[in-house]
Amino acid sequence: MRNVAQQGHKEFQKDMNGEFNEYLQAFRKSTKLFIGTILVVTLFIVVICAPVMAPHDPYKMDVKNRLSNISRTHLLGTDHLGRDTLSQIIYGSRTSIFIGVIGTSLAFIIALSLGTLAGYARGIIENLILLYFDAVRSFPAIILILVVISAIGSSVTNIIIVFGFIYSSLLGRTIRAITISVCKEPFIEAAITLGSKKRTILFRHLFPNVIGPSLIVTGMYVPIMIMSEAGLSFLGLGVPPPTPSWGTSIRYGFENIMRAPWLILPPSIALALTMLGFNLFAEGLRDVLNPEKRGELIIS
């Protein structure tokens, strides 16, 4: 018996090592995941090391040198208040990432709870949750965000809460579909047949198998929230000044485009690279975790 157990353990380790090698090979051959990982990691390095990387204080104003051109002192020039543009962009990454990641996390928690419950429970509970999803989804997301933010006021906390609840309705529908698919798996039917409690099935069997695919879908919402925050800041409804924001920098650059056309490019490029990085990372991760796509990557 001891030899059988040891042999079984060795076979299990062999299978795990083989699967890990497959993931590693797929990661190496996935151009999307490779480029996306580089962009996302670079962005997080900038966020963490902002105080070290920023050449100037992003809040320090120098009215005498406002709208100055590119120079050795100010590598990307200065804005309409004389603040260093490069420092504003570096610190603006913190605002974008904080709102994008925390807002997406809040949306994921709400969507996972409601979506899984709606997919597993039937009857009045499912109908009430779907009513909430459909009520929010009946309005264009950006219009609803503008209305709510205008009503409650703009702040980082309010923006995160509004993003979390509004985008959770979009994500919740997807998680509900994933839950319904998992509920049809044989191990769920076996648990029901063996008389397992609903709470046990929900937390022990459903949640662990729903979280993985849901996280991949959720990753797509990080760039959406970053873009939404930039759009709000561009319209003057985003994070209040003097907090740096890419959307605010784009607005100032647009307002002074005739006098300082170079100001609008750096924050626009930073926003575009961030969107590209997160989208490529999420799509590449989806391909690597999908058995069929992973096999195609390894063979290619």
SEPA-658947 format. One record per residue (C-alpha): x, y, z; residue number from 0; chain. Coordinates in steps of 0.05 Angstrom, whole numbers, plus 5000, padded with zeros to 4 digits. Example, Ala and Ser with C-alpha at 12.3 -4.5 7.8 and 13.67 -1.06 7.14 Angstrom:
<pabas>
((5246, 4910, 5156), 0, A)
((5273, 4979, 5143), 1, A)
</pabas>
This chain:
<pabas>
((5000, 5000, 5000), 0, A)
((5057, 5047, 5017), 1, A)
((5089, 5034, 4949), 2, A)
((5023, 5046, 4914), 3, A)
((5014, 5113, 4950), 4, A)
((5085, 5134, 4933), 5, A)
((5075, 5115, 4861), 6, A)
((5010, 5154, 4859), 7, A)
((5044, 5214, 4889), 8, A)
((5100, 5211, 4837), 9, A)
((5049, 5206, 4781), 10, A)
((5012, 5266, 4809), 11, A)
((5076, 5307, 4812), 12, A)
((5093, 5286, 4741), 13, A)
((5025, 5309, 4716), 14, A)
((5031, 5375, 4753), 15, A)
((5101, 5387, 4725), 16, A)
((5076, 5370, 4655), 17, A)
((5018, 5419, 4661), 18, A)
((5065, 5473, 4687), 19, A)
((5111, 5462, 4628), 20, A)
((5052, 5470, 4581), 21, A)
((5033, 5536, 4613), 22, A)
((5105, 5559, 4609), 23, A)
((5112, 5541, 4535), 24, A)
((5046, 5575, 4519), 25, A)
((5068, 5638, 4557), 26, A)
((5133, 5641, 4518), 27, A)
((5097, 5634, 4451), 28, A)
((5040, 5682, 4466), 29, A)
((5061, 5749, 4437), 30, A)
((4999, 5783, 4466), 31, A)
((5014, 5759, 4537), 32, A)
((5088, 5775, 4531), 33, A)
((5078, 5847, 4506), 34, A)
((5019, 5858, 4554), 35, A)
((5059, 5834, 4613), 36, A)
((5117, 5880, 4596), 37, A)
((5071, 5940, 4590), 38, A)
((5032, 5925, 4654), 39, A)
((5094, 5910, 4695), 40, A)
((5127, 5974, 4670), 41, A)
((5065, 6013, 4690), 42, A)
((5064, 5984, 4760), 43, A)
((5139, 6000, 4767), 44, A)
((5123, 6072, 4749), 45, A)
((5066, 6073, 4799), 46, A)
((5108, 6045, 4856), 47, A)
((5171, 6086, 4841), 48, A)
((5135, 6152, 4824), 49, A)
((5169, 6192, 4880), 50, A)
((5237, 6170, 4855), 51, A)
((5223, 6175, 4780), 52, A)
((5188, 6242, 4779), 53, A)
((5240, 6297, 4765), 54, A)
((5199, 6351, 4800), 55, A)
((5143, 6361, 4850), 56, A)
((5079, 6351, 4808), 57, A)
((5042, 6402, 4851), 58, A)
((5095, 6457, 4848), 59, A)
((5073, 6516, 4805), 60, A)
((5119, 6563, 4767), 61, A)
((5075, 6614, 4732), 62, A)
((5134, 6649, 4701), 63, A)
((5152, 6586, 4662), 64, A)
((5081, 6563, 4645), 65, A)
((5071, 6529, 4577), 66, A)
((5146, 6525, 4569), 67, A)
((5174, 6483, 4513), 68, A)
((5213, 6418, 4521), 69, A)
((5280, 6430, 4555), 70, A)
((5332, 6396, 4598), 71, A)
((5298, 6421, 4661), 72, A)
((5228, 6400, 4638), 73, A)
((5234, 6341, 4590), 74, A)
((5161, 6347, 4568), 75, A)
((5151, 6420, 4582), 76, A)
((5104, 6452, 4633), 77, A)
((5028, 6460, 4635), 78, A)
((4986, 6524, 4641), 79, A)
((5006, 6532, 4715), 80, A)
((5080, 6518, 4705), 81, A)
((5077, 6447, 4733), 82, A)
((5124, 6396, 4704), 83, A)
((5086, 6354, 4652), 84, A)
((5128, 6291, 4661), 85, A)
((5118, 6291, 4736), 86, A)
((5043, 6302, 4726), 87, A)
((5040, 6241, 4680), 88, A)
((5080, 6197, 4727), 89, A)
((5037, 6214, 4787), 90, A)
((4974, 6211, 4743), 91, A)
((4989, 6137, 4733), 92, A)
((4977, 6126, 4807), 93, A)
((4907, 6157, 4801), 94, A)
((4889, 6116, 4740), 95, A)
((4914, 6050, 4767), 96, A)
((4884, 6061, 4836), 97, A)
((4815, 6076, 4809), 98, A)
((4820, 6021, 4755), 99, A)
((4843, 5965, 4802), 100, A)
((4801, 5983, 4863), 101, A)
((4739, 5998, 4821), 102, A)
((4747, 5932, 4783), 103, A)
((4757, 5894, 4849), 104, A)
((4693, 5924, 4877), 105, A)
((4655, 5907, 4814), 106, A)
((4683, 5836, 4815), 107, A)
((4662, 5824, 4888), 108, A)
((4591, 5849, 4874), 109, A)
((4585, 5813, 4807), 110, A)
((4613, 5748, 4834), 111, A)
((4565, 5747, 4894), 112, A)
((4503, 5766, 4855), 113, A)
((4520, 5731, 4790), 114, A)
((4537, 5664, 4823), 115, A)
((4474, 5669, 4866), 116, A)
((4431, 5685, 4806), 117, A)
((4461, 5627, 4766), 118, A)
((4452, 5577, 4822), 119, A)
((4387, 5599, 4855), 120, A)
((4323, 5601, 4816), 121, A)
((4257, 5635, 4827), 122, A)
((4247, 5703, 4859), 123, A)
((4320, 5712, 4880), 124, A)
((4345, 5704, 4808), 125, A)
((4290, 5749, 4782), 126, A)
((4307, 5805, 4831), 127, A)
((4381, 5802, 4815), 128, A)
((4367, 5801, 4740), 129, A)
((4321, 5861, 4749), 130, A)
((4378, 5899, 4781), 131, A)
((4425, 5879, 4725), 132, A)
((4376, 5898, 4670), 133, A)
((4356, 5963, 4703), 134, A)
((4428, 5987, 4704), 135, A)
((4444, 5959, 4635), 136, A)
((4384, 5994, 4604), 137, A)
((4424, 6060, 4607), 138, A)
((4490, 6073, 4571), 139, A)
((4544, 6064, 4624), 140, A)
((4579, 6130, 4611), 141, A)
((4514, 6170, 4612), 142, A)
((4493, 6137, 4678), 143, A)
((4562, 6151, 4707), 144, A)
((4558, 6224, 4687), 145, A)
((4489, 6232, 4718), 146, A)
((4507, 6198, 4784), 147, A)
((4574, 6234, 4792), 148, A)
((4540, 6301, 4777), 149, A)
((4489, 6286, 4831), 150, A)
((4535, 6261, 4887), 151, A)
((4598, 6300, 4871), 152, A)
((4666, 6279, 4844), 153, A)
((4718, 6248, 4889), 154, A)
((4762, 6187, 4883), 155, A)
((4717, 6148, 4932), 156, A)
((4653, 6167, 4896), 157, A)
((4682, 6149, 4828), 158, A)
((4705, 6080, 4853), 159, A)
((4637, 6065, 4884), 160, A)
((4598, 6088, 4822), 161, A)
((4644, 6048, 4776), 162, A)
((4639, 5987, 4820), 163, A)
((4563, 5985, 4822), 164, A)
((4550, 6004, 4749), 165, A)
((4601, 5958, 4718), 166, A)
((4582, 5901, 4765), 167, A)
((4516, 5895, 4728), 168, A)
((4553, 5883, 4662), 169, A)
((4602, 5834, 4693), 170, A)
((4547, 5800, 4734), 171, A)
((4510, 5776, 4673), 172, A)
((4574, 5743, 4647), 173, A)
((4588, 5710, 4714), 174, A)
((4517, 5685, 4717), 175, A)
((4527, 5651, 4650), 176, A)
((4592, 5620, 4674), 177, A)
((4556, 5595, 4737), 178, A)
((4500, 5563, 4697), 179, A)
((4552, 5527, 4654), 180, A)
((4589, 5501, 4716), 181, A)
((4523, 5478, 4747), 182, A)
((4515, 5429, 4689), 183, A)
((4581, 5395, 4705), 184, A)
((4578, 5323, 4731), 185, A)
((4611, 5338, 4798), 186, A)
((4556, 5388, 4815), 187, A)
((4503, 5338, 4797), 188, A)
((4539, 5286, 4838), 189, A)
((4542, 5333, 4899), 190, A)
((4467, 5345, 4892), 191, A)
((4453, 5270, 4886), 192, A)
((4494, 5256, 4948), 193, A)
((4451, 5305, 4987), 194, A)
((4502, 5360, 4999), 195, A)
((4474, 5424, 5028), 196, A)
((4462, 5483, 4981), 197, A)
((4511, 5525, 5021), 198, A)
((4564, 5472, 5014), 199, A)
((4553, 5466, 4939), 200, A)
((4555, 5541, 4931), 201, A)
((4618, 5556, 4970), 202, A)
((4658, 5492, 4962), 203, A)
((4642, 5471, 4891), 204, A)
((4614, 5531, 4852), 205, A)
((4656, 5590, 4876), 206, A)
((4724, 5557, 4865), 207, A)
((4705, 5537, 4794), 208, A)
((4672, 5603, 4776), 209, A)
((4727, 5650, 4802), 210, A)
((4780, 5629, 4751), 211, A)
((4742, 5644, 4687), 212, A)
((4709, 5705, 4720), 213, A)
((4777, 5736, 4736), 214, A)
((4798, 5732, 4663), 215, A)
((4735, 5768, 4642), 216, A)
((4744, 5818, 4699), 217, A)
((4813, 5836, 4674), 218, A)
((4781, 5868, 4613), 219, A)
((4746, 5919, 4658), 220, A)
((4810, 5950, 4686), 221, A)
((4825, 5989, 4622), 222, A)
((4751, 6006, 4614), 223, A)
((4751, 6039, 4683), 224, A)
((4816, 6075, 4670), 225, A)
((4788, 6103, 4605), 226, A)
((4723, 6122, 4640), 227, A)
((4761, 6159, 4694), 228, A)
((4801, 6196, 4641), 229, A)
((4737, 6214, 4605), 230, A)
((4707, 6242, 4669), 231, A)
((4769, 6282, 4685), 232, A)
((4771, 6309, 4614), 233, A)
((4700, 6335, 4624), 234, A)
((4717, 6364, 4692), 235, A)
((4678, 6312, 4732), 236, A)
((4736, 6267, 4751), 237, A)
((4784, 6270, 4809), 238, A)
((4785, 6340, 4839), 239, A)
((4847, 6383, 4830), 240, A)
((4904, 6386, 4845), 241, A)
((4906, 6309, 4842), 242, A)
((4943, 6291, 4777), 243, A)
((4902, 6253, 4725), 244, A)
((4915, 6235, 4653), 245, A)
((4846, 6259, 4633), 246, A)
((4858, 6326, 4666), 247, A)
((4925, 6332, 4631), 248, A)
((4892, 6317, 4564), 249, A)
((4839, 6371, 4578), 250, A)
((4892, 6423, 4595), 251, A)
((4931, 6404, 4533), 252, A)
((4868, 6410, 4490), 253, A)
((4852, 6478, 4519), 254, A)
((4922, 6503, 4502), 255, A)
((4932, 6464, 4438), 256, A)
((4945, 6526, 4397), 257, A)
((4998, 6553, 4444), 258, A)
((5030, 6488, 4467), 259, A)
((5009, 6430, 4421), 260, A)
((5060, 6383, 4452), 261, A)
((5023, 6380, 4518), 262, A)
((4966, 6336, 4493), 263, A)
((5011, 6280, 4466), 264, A)
((5046, 6251, 4528), 265, A)
((4983, 6237, 4570), 266, A)
((4947, 6210, 4508), 267, A)
((5005, 6162, 4493), 268, A)
((5008, 6140, 4566), 269, A)
((4933, 6126, 4566), 270, A)
((4937, 6089, 4499), 271, A)
((4995, 6045, 4522), 272, A)
((4959, 6028, 4587), 273, A)
((4896, 6008, 4550), 274, A)
((4937, 5966, 4501), 275, A)
((4977, 5933, 4557), 276, A)
((4917, 5911, 4598), 277, A)
((4878, 5887, 4538), 278, A)
((4936, 5846, 4510), 279, A)
((4950, 5818, 4579), 280, A)
((4877, 5796, 4590), 281, A)
((4870, 5767, 4520), 282, A)
((4937, 5731, 4525), 283, A)
((4920, 5702, 4593), 284, A)
((4854, 5678, 4566), 285, A)
((4889, 5641, 4509), 286, A)
((4940, 5609, 4556), 287, A)
((4887, 5585, 4605), 288, A)
((4842, 5558, 4550), 289, A)
((4863, 5485, 4535), 290, A)
((4848, 5490, 4461), 291, A)
((4883, 5557, 4451), 292, A)
((4941, 5534, 4494), 293, A)
((4950, 5473, 4450), 294, A)
((4951, 5515, 4388), 295, A)
((5004, 5561, 4418), 296, A)
((5048, 5503, 4437), 297, A)
((5043, 5471, 4368), 298, A)
((5055, 5536, 4330), 299, A)
</pabas>
